[in-house]
Every structure is written in structure tokens, then in C-alpha cells.
Amino acid sequence: MKSKVLLFIALSLGLISAFLTYNYLTGLTAVQDAEMVDVVVALTKIPANTEIRANMLAWKKIPKEALHPDAVQNLQDAQGRITANDIFAGEQVLWSRLLPKGTVPGLSYNIPEDKRAVTVAVNEVIGVAGFIKPGDKVDVIATFAFDPPQSTTILQNVTVLAIAQEMQSDAEQKAKLSTSVTFALSPSQAERLVLAESLGEIRLALRPPQAVGIASAKGTTAHDIVPLAYSKHGDTLAERHEVASKSEPAQASSSSAPVALPLDMKDGIEIEIYRGTRREVQLVHE
């Protein structure tokens, strides 16, 4: 009796094993006979508002029945597009998850990761008569009312992100006047620009596409342009006139000493004479 029970159990297990094996083999045959198609899947999670690059995607073969109707099936079609929503790793890339081709979600997307967007007010003169366009490179020159006044290039080769609210450049577009220009600057460059604008006046200098070289860090002062007004000793022409006026009575009593008179007191030509470290200002009549 016991042997019959064991035989029955063995036969039952054998039948179950045979049935499971048959089903497994039948499933493999069905999969092998199914039509396989290529689909584009995400290798890693791709956040929204992200430009899709080739290293984010992969090919995958799946049964045609498993293909989503909205799936992207060509890698080149997805590269360079901007995601409208998150795409998770292993997920099929769907057209509905991508922004239309050429669509830019906003200015923040155009800012490089290590830069900040800073906007300054411009007019026809400051903005190079409207010839600056998004994508151009410019230098920023600041002028300060110091004594003597000074102009210096505070930023060089910075990128223009936008002109007013326009972030795209049209090569055929004519010069257009605007009231603002937005730059892509590092945090330290942003600080320099904001401080310079608060202390003085700024002017933009448009660079050629292949411009090389840098501006002098020394800058230019009024003494470099008008050396007679700002002598190397640091005193101004007005101060020399004041000194000359105060010393006129004492000098008038001496026929041998040179007399320095202001231009507005006598008609003639003012001449500066340097003898070593001594300076004299004389008036020569025509």
C-alpha cells in the first residue's frame, strides 16, 4: 500500500514537471517568433528642461507589442532636444516628453552652469548703436569721475545672452536699438559690473568673432590725454593759476624772477619751463 502511494506521488510530480517544461518551451518559441523592434530608452534619469545628449540614451530591442505608440525609435531624433518632463532610467523616450524642436524653455536654460545672468541698461551709444546681438562677445569699459578721471576695461570677452527679451540672433536682422543687455558672467565678474555701474558709467565695446589679445589693466586717466592739465606732480592747471595769482605781487617787485600769470589775466601764450624739479609758468606775448 505504501509503495503504491509513493508511485502515485512520483507520477504526479513527473506530470507537473512535464507540463511546466512544455509551457516554458512554448513561451520561448513564441518570444523567438515575435517581431522585434528598436526603441530609444534612457540610460539614466533625465530631468525636465535638460538637453538630451548621446550618452544619455541607448538602443533596446523589444517585442513590437511592447512598443509604446509615442516612442522615439531613432537616436538622432532625440539628441539635442529639450525634455518637457522627467524621463526615468530604462524608460522608453516618448515624443510627448520632449519640447518641440527649436523651443527654448527660458533664459535660465541658456546660462552656463558656472555663470550668472546680469542685465544692464543701455542706450544707442552704450549699446554700440544696436549692432550687438545675442551670442556676441563684448568688452565692458567703465569711466569713473576720480581725480584725475579714469577709464578702464573691467570685463573682457563676455557673452551676450539676450538683447531686451530676445535670446535668439537673426543674422539678417538689422541693427535694433534696445534698452537692456544681459550678460553671462561669473559671480566675481557680476560683482565688478554692478559696482562699476554704481560708481561711474559703462560703455560696451563689440569684439570681432576672432578677436585676440587683452586690454591694459592700467586703464587710461585724464593725465594721459591732457598732460598739461594733470602734471606728473599731481597738481592741476587751476591750482597752478591759483599759486601764480598769490605770488604775483612779490614777483612783480623783482625784475629778474619769471612771472607766472593766469591765462585769463593777460593776453598771450602760457609756457611751462622745467629746471630739474623746479617748474615755472611764463606768459609770452605775441
C-alpha positions, 0 to 999 in steps of 0.5 A: 500500500505504501509503495503504491502511494509513493508511485502515485506521488512520483507520477504526479510530480513527473506530470507537473514537471512535464507540463511546466517544461512544455509551457516554458518551451512554448513561451520561448518559441513564441518570444523567438517568433515575435517581431522585434523592434528598436526603441530609444530608452534612457540610460539614466534619469533625465530631468525636465528642461535638460538637453538630451545628449548621446550618452544619455540614451541607448538602443533596446530591442523589444517585442513590437507589442511592447512598443509604446505608440509615442516612442522615439525609435531613432537616436538622432531624433532625440539628441539635442532636444529639450525634455518637457518632463522627467524621463526615468532610467530604462524608460522608453523616450516618448515624443510627448516628453520632449519640447518641440524642436527649436523651443527654448524653455527660458533664459535660465536654460541658456546660462552656463552652469558656472555663470550668472545672468546680469542685465544692464541698461543701455542706450544707442551709444552704450549699446554700440548703436544696436549692432550687438546681438545675442551670442556676441562677445563684448568688452565692458569699459567703465569711466569713473569721475576720480581725480584725475578721471579714469577709464578702464576695461573691467570685463573682457570677452563676455557673452551676450545672452539676450538683447531686451527679451530676445535670446535668439540672433537673426543674422539678417536682422538689422541693427535694433536699438534696445534698452537692456543687455544681459550678460553671462558672467561669473559671480566675481565678474557680476560683482565688478559690473554692478559696482562699476555701474554704481560708481561711474558709467559703462560703455560696451565695446563689440569684439570681432568673432576672432578677436585676440589679445587683452586690454591694459589693466592700467586703464587710461586717466585724464593725465594721459590725454591732457598732460598739461592739465594733470602734471606728473606732480599731481597738481592741476592747471587751476591750482597752478593759476591759483599759486601764480595769482598769490605770488604775483605781487612779490614777483612783480617787485623783482625784475629778474624772477619769471612771472607766472600769470593766469591765462585769463589775466593777460593776453598771450601764450602760457609756457611751462619751463622745467629746471630739474624739479623746479617748474615755472609758468611764463606768459609770452606775448605775441 
